[in-house]
Amino acid sequence: MEIFKKVFLAGLGAVSLSQERTKEIVDELVKAGKLKEKDGQKLFKEMMAKATVVKKDLEVKVNQQAKVVYEKMNTVALDQLKKMERRIQSLEKELNKSAKATPGKKSAGKTKR
């Protein structure tokens, strides 16, 4: 899981750097007179909107890949583990109640000869 987190964070960092670099490029085009300021702002907004879509797609793909890897590793998800723990606790309570309700019976352990 840690490797996926690092890859994801690296991707977010790249998006952040891309935003800064895109702004610089647009500003340079405006300064050079190749774009009007209004067009430069519009271009920047369009590019950032596209970057947001790409970022969301990347998040979905990373999550899908992480799920595939977890399934291949035959691991249990945290929510599944917590569900099993709750079930075990419930069964232990039932077992304890049952044991207290029948005090005359011996446990299924060793018997004396």
Secondary structure, DSSP 8 states (H G I E B T S, - for coil): -HHHHHHHHHHHHHHHHHHHHHHHHHHHHHHTTSS-HHHHHHHHHHHHHHHHHHHHHHHHHHHHHHHHHHHHHT---HHHHHHHHHHHHHHHHHHHHHHHH-TTS--SS----
